[in-house]
């Protein structure tokens, strides 16, 4: 797959209408991919609404952690971490859909994920993250080492408009952002500003 640009990850909001509004603004700003991530209240109704929004905008939609939900809402794929099952099993379930795998700070985990059929891998937390303050930190050098895997590399964790260019310079294809995008006073403008970083 080709993946370059801002990978938006939804914030955990109780207000479903507010979430849809914020996502619509992010889509207007030109995000490359949207991941639905809500650890406490992930549900089919919300997933279907987000999937429809993304489809209209021509942006791929990924569900975090829950392969069955990804299939049920006709998402473009799913993203799993170390506690979400075997990537090989996930690959078989997600026929014709995208599979992303979190590999934290491990190149060997990324090799295993790619061998199992992952379409892209994510490393992080690359910086201190307000969403996961205790997360393991991934060194920037890891992106250069992982270029040989032949799949897109996503950086996640504590990313802001100010530090994102460091990751692109290190070899990341995409940056996954929650707070710095969805807490911005102008979400569309912030998404566009990220997009400029990826222009040749």
C-alpha positions in Angstrom: 0.0 0.0 0.0 0.9 3.6 -0.4 0.7 5.7 2.8 2.1 9.1 3.1 0.7 12.0 5.1 -1.2 12.6 8.3 -2.7 9.6 9.9 -5.5 10.9 12.2 -6.5 8.9 15.2 -9.8 9.7 16.9 -9.9 11.0 20.4 -12.0 9.3 23.1 -15.1 11.5 23.1 -18.4 10.7 24.8 -20.2 13.0 22.5 -20.6 11.1 19.2 -21.9 14.2 17.3 -18.9 16.2 18.4 -16.6 13.4 17.3 -18.2 13.3 13.8 -17.9 17.1 13.6 -14.2 17.0 14.5 -13.5 14.2 12.0 -15.3 16.0 9.3 -13.0 19.0 9.9 -10.0 16.8 9.8 -11.1 15.3 6.5 -11.7 18.7 5.1 -8.1 19.5 6.0 -6.8 16.6 3.9 -5.8 13.8 6.2 -4.4 10.6 4.6 -6.0 8.0 6.8 -8.4 7.9 9.8 -8.2 5.4 12.6 -11.2 4.9 14.9 -9.8 4.4 18.4 -12.0 4.6 21.5 -10.9 2.2 24.2 -14.0 2.6 26.4 -16.9 3.2 24.0 -16.0 1.8 20.6 -19.3 0.8 18.9 -20.8 -0.2 15.6 -23.1 2.8 15.2 -20.2 5.2 15.6 -17.9 3.1 13.4 -20.4 3.0 10.6 -21.0 6.8 10.7 -17.2 7.4 10.6 -16.8 4.9 7.8 -19.4 6.7 5.7 -17.8 10.1 6.3 -14.4 8.7 5.2 -15.9 7.0 2.1 -17.5 10.2 1.0 -14.1 12.0 1.4 -12.1 9.3 -0.3 -10.1 8.6 2.8 -9.3 5.1 4.1 -10.8 4.2 7.4 -9.2 1.8 9.9 -10.5 0.4 13.2 -8.2 0.0 16.1 -8.0 -3.3 18.0 -11.3 -4.8 16.9 -11.2 -6.9 13.7 -14.8 -8.0 13.9 -15.9 -4.4 14.2 -13.8 -3.5 11.2 -15.5 -6.1 9.1 -19.0 -5.3 10.4 -18.7 -1.6 9.6 -17.0 -2.3 6.2 -13.9 -0.4 7.2 -10.9 -0.5 4.9 -8.9 -2.4 7.5 -7.8 -2.8 11.1 -4.9 -1.9 13.3 -3.7 -4.3 16.1 -1.2 -4.2 18.9 0.6 -6.8 20.9 -2.5 -7.7 23.0 -4.9 -7.9 20.1 -4.0 -11.3 18.7 -1.7 -12.9 16.1 -1.1 -10.8 12.9 -1.3 -14.0 10.8 -4.8 -14.8 12.1 -5.8 -11.1 11.6 -4.5 -11.2 8.0 -6.7 -14.2 7.2 -9.8 -12.6 8.7 -9.1 -9.3 6.9 -9.2 -10.6 3.3 -8.9 -7.8 0.9 -8.5 -5.2 3.7 -5.6 -3.4 5.2 -3.7 -4.6 8.3 -1.6 -2.3 10.4 0.5 -3.6 13.4 2.0 -1.6 16.3 5.6 -2.7 16.8 6.6 -0.2 19.6 10.4 -0.1 19.6 11.0 -3.5 18.1 12.4 -4.1 14.6 12.1 -7.9 15.0 8.4 -7.5 15.8 8.0 -5.4 12.6 9.8 -8.2 10.6 7.4 -10.7 12.1 4.4 -8.5 11.3 5.4 -7.9 7.7 6.1 -11.7 7.2 2.5 -12.3 8.5 1.1 -9.9 6.0 1.0 -6.5 7.6 0.5 -3.7 5.1 2.2 -1.1 7.3 3.8 -1.0 10.7 3.8 1.6 13.5 6.6 2.5 15.9 6.3 4.5 19.0 5.9 6.3 21.3 8.5 8.4 19.5 8.1 11.3 21.9 6.4 11.6 25.4 2.7 11.1 24.8 -0.2 12.7 26.7 -2.4 9.7 25.6 0.0 7.0 26.7 2.5 8.6 29.2 4.0 5.2 30.2 4.5 4.0 26.7 7.9 2.6 25.6 9.9 5.0 23.6 11.1 4.2 20.1 14.4 5.7 18.8 14.3 7.8 15.6 17.0 5.6 14.2 14.6 2.7 14.1 12.8 4.2 11.0 16.0 4.2 9.0 16.7 0.6 10.0 13.1 -0.5 9.1 13.2 1.0 5.5 14.3 -2.4 4.3 11.0 -4.0 5.3 9.4 -2.6 2.2 6.1 -1.4 3.9 5.1 2.1 5.0 6.3 3.2 8.4 4.1 5.1 10.8 5.3 7.1 13.7 3.1 7.6 16.7 3.3 9.2 20.2 3.6 12.8 21.3 3.8 14.1 17.7 3.2 17.8 17.1 3.5 20.1 14.1 6.8 21.3 15.6 8.5 17.9 15.9 6.9 16.0 13.0 9.6 17.0 10.5 12.2 15.1 12.6 10.3 11.9 11.9 10.0 12.4 8.2 13.7 13.1 8.1 14.3 9.9 10.0 12.4 7.8 7.5 8.8 7.7 8.6 6.2 7.8 5.8 3.3 8.9 8.0 2.7 10.5 11.4 -0.2 9.3 13.6 -1.7 12.2 15.6 -4.5 12.5 18.1 -4.2 15.5 20.5 -2.3 17.9 18.3 -4.9 17.6 15.6 -8.2 17.2 17.4 -7.5 19.6 20.2 -6.3 22.3 17.8 -8.5 25.5 17.7 -8.8 25.0 13.9 -8.7 21.4 13.1 -8.8 21.8 9.3 -6.0 24.3 9.3 -3.9 22.1 11.5 -4.4 19.1 9.1 -3.5 21.3 6.2 -0.3 22.4 8.0 0.7 18.8 8.5 0.0 18.1 4.9 2.5 20.8 3.8 5.3 18.8 5.6 4.7 15.9 3.2 5.0 18.0 0.0 8.1 17.3 -2.1 
